[in-house]
């Protein structure tokens, strides 16, 4: 591939008559405030800007991520490689093939979106045609027949995509949350800001909230009101976050988790409560414990005796043989 | 009759095309592959039987009781579009198709019957589609009805959500075919069972079939939970028995909504307005998501009480894929095994419809062969 090195100034990008005639500056600005600017993408990944001449003779940028890196570095001048005598598509493919790191899911979303926005039509190539050329290189086979599905993901807000990027969400995970109401995502993100949660917990919570909204035909406002009535609100969490130096997420979010579970599995919650009370009533001895399937699907329970001596063992047997105890055990069995 | 969507038909061979009528059949040489199950519903492909079509309905496990009904995979995909249909997550090729050489299907059934002459076989054609929805175009059910009339120890079950019964009413079925309906309250039919016959049309078709002397089957499956479920299901039972006599029923099954975990997302995507996939459900030991047991028990208890006030004692009432302990709690007994339930069917049908069961195997034989 033939090329030459050219020097470029940041200001050149801000003018419509610049060397690069960058009509897509608005989109690039969008990219500047994208997760890609958060420092997660290191400049070592793509360290030089590539340009090529389009069908009208204007020079265009091939690798926008590099632009971000260069802007971030505040360099006045930076070098570019101008690819000579190749089509836009050749340039893109060459650049992607020589790129030595796998792009994250969010980066792929931005990249494809950027390409669709800026090169389709202008380069006389359809979205489908373009995607067909690129999906193998970008490892997007799952979207092979439906590039529009990938495009839909770009509608997610930057805040959400930033979170996905920082937690290294897969495309499948992003696709999953993209189907949910953004209010739900923002609500869980607001919790995450105060008490960071893992990607799997994030997904679990947004899915459960979504299920609750469908289950009760609620709006998000109703859900938030309910949670506040039950003792959980993000303001409370703010207070916690201000007073504690280190967070212990399982404790700080326990009210939320409990209330969410109670709401989603109301019948099971009530049912387990009844069994729990019966078990408490029966096992006054700490040496006898009863465990059951809390999904209430498998009948029966397992009863464990802890004995450190013959006396312990005999005491347990005596308790189990007691008619009053047996009546209580039967009652537990009938409930499960 | 319900107006079915206009479906272009293509066929694999000239003989199948001829059978369908020259004017509507186009001969193609290869079944087209359609990955989108919905797009696949827009055309009908008639194919030759390939491989084995005879199978057992469900995967037999230890925790949930299966009735051991056999299936004949004679149609694939269906013109209807139920929100809970497992086909949306099952078919690798969504092209709607039907086996055109019915005689090959019958040959396979005959061979299977000969292997176990002591056994009473219930054989349905609804595993991957609707038994009657396409009948006007393919005439498959009619040919099967006529063939089953002469098959010993076997009954054909045609299960449908349609009202496409007119073409089978005058056939001499010899009580060897049960026409059954998968049925739900009008609200569920209207909101979840898209493009199917309305409740009123299904009931009218049921009456026609009863008048034609066919034994009838009812499948309240999947029962679906929603705030007004109890009153609606009770009303449904009343509507059914205002239309047909309980004596016309061969069997009645009851089962609650259940699906594979991966179906949930498909349902949400394909039916964004549907609420049924997000109710209080858990993943059972058989890998299926279903309503939590206390909820199922509550639904069954109320429903069965109402249903039992009508049912004839010789009608087989059973749960589809439900736990042994649920049987015990609701019906006061449970079959001791899958083979036992299969045997109960044979025994009750022998008494109610002597034409169906000529040779009665022992309970031990049914249990010994329950996996085959």
Interface residues (C-beta under 8 A of the other chain):
Chain A: X145 X176 X179 X210 X211 X212 X214 X215 X217 X264 X265 X266 X267 X268 X271 X295 X296 X297 X298 X299
Chain B: X35 X63 X265 X268 X269 X275 X277 X278 X279 X280 X282 X283 X284 X285 X292 X293 X294 X295 X323 X325
